[in-house]
Amino acid sequence: MDWIVLLPPVVAIALALYTRQIYLSLFAGLWLGTTLLAGGNPILGLRELAEQVVAVFDSESNARILVFCLLVGGLVALVQVSGGVQGFINWARARGWAESRRGAELLAWGIGVVLFVESNISSLTVGAVSRPLFDKLNLPREKLAYYCDATCAPVCMSIPLNGWGAFVLGLLAAQGLSTNAVAVLAEAVLFNFFALFAIGFSLLLALTGWGFGAMRQAEKRAATTGQVLRPDAQPMIDEDVARIEPPDHVTPRARHLLIPVAVMVAMIFVGLYVTGGGNLMQGSGSTAVLWAVGTALGAALLLYALPQPLRGGRATLTPGTAMDWVVKGASGLVPVTLLLVLAFALGQVSQALEMGEYVVQLVGEQGTAWWMPVLVFGVTSFVAFTLGSSWTAFAILIPVTMPLAAQLSLPASLLLGAVLSGGIFGDHASPLSDTSIISSMASACDHVDHVNTQMPYALAQAGLAAVAFVVAGLWGA
């Protein structure tokens, strides 16, 4: 009955996709998992569930991400009520960016690629800058969520000069590869087929407007009816926050959006440098993100609430009004914060049940060498998808695959590339992943709609990656 450890995340994911009730689905999966931890007693499972939810806050990284979400809500509301969003739309239109589908989608893709330093900031910036343009052009929120997701984790792991790269290098060093870990990782980037396909495919969509499946249906809905969200959709940001209009006395200015965003991006580098002791790749991503959003929020408050000489000494907003909007914006992000708490708790329970270790043990180390890369890709994909975490999948699979590469005389970089690809695919496609949740939040999209519309694209890219790993395995063997 060891297979039963697979049920909690599988049940949560299946229920979420079938019922579209993401909170109840996560709660059901979490309760099932804690019941298993409690020896099958559902009453004790409820008590364990409460303990697991509280334990989420024991992790400093989790706590920082949750606070980050609340601060993001305040920043989004403040930027909108200050006229920054409308000002940016006017500024973009003057340069032709907001006049065409291609221009808006290429802008979203380009921002995501440039901001490779931290995945959450990448998604947030893509959403904050591009959402008003997508709405004006009747492009669906699901499409924007896809760009947020396709250009965060895939790009961060393809340009690993960030916390992602540092984490993988640390795992490689623990396997005795400290002397050539950088070389192995650099070569593995070339074998990170899923990430490369995800980045290239999203660029192709932006250039051509091509699409298929549920995403194409969403695009037709938005183009013909003007509905950027599905009827009855439940966006991850309350629409009262997502559609705030500036007061009549406020003059829209692009700098009210661009300055806070620029401060936020710059502070990412500062945060990584400080927490890494002068080494950006050794810095704490969660700390840098929290510092960045907090500093951007402070800069926005100063920019809007202090008297401006160019406006005759008048402030855009009074300090009291500005803080009221910060609180209102933060309250609009309470649902996504709750969703992250449940997802983090389910991940903890799955790890306590040793689900990842069970999957690895189930596969074993038998078999010929040529199909091992695609097998590693598949196993890592399953672990990351069900746990909702690429980093956890990396931590489980890298210690297994590096000795396996030596045993089968396969290039270490090839199997590492398979682990990275599987982790990114699972993270990208899973409704439990924090990067997917934050992409839904950044685009103000229904989370289940984001997962459903993105899934056909992700599966197509994963299929291409699987073929590539078979070819690479035959070549490497």
Secondary structure, 3 states (H helix, E strand, C coil): CHHHHHHHHHHHHHHHHHHCCHHHHHHHHHHHHHHHHCCCCHHHHHHHHHHHHHHHHHCHHHHHHHHHHHHHHHHHHHHHHCCHHHHHHHHHHHCCCCCCHHHHHHHHHHHHHHCCCCHHHHHHHHHHHHHHHHHHCCCCHHHHHHHHHHCCHHHHHHCCCCHHHHHHHHHHHHCCCCCCHHHHHHHHHHCCHHHHHHHHHHHHHHHHCCCCHHHHHHHHHHHHHCCCCCCCCCECCCHHHHCCCCCCCCCCCCHHHHHHHHHHHHHHHHHHHHHCCCCHHHCCHHHHHHHHHHHHHHHHHHHHHCCEHHHCCECCCCHHHHHHHHHHHHHCCHHHHHHHHHHHHHHHHHHHCCHHHHHHHHHCCCCCCCCHHHHHHHHHHHHHHHHCCHHHHHHHHHHHHHHHHHHHCCCHHHHHHHHHHHHHHHHHHCCCCHHHHHHHHHHCCEHHHHHHHHHHHHHHHHHHHHHHHHHHHHHHC
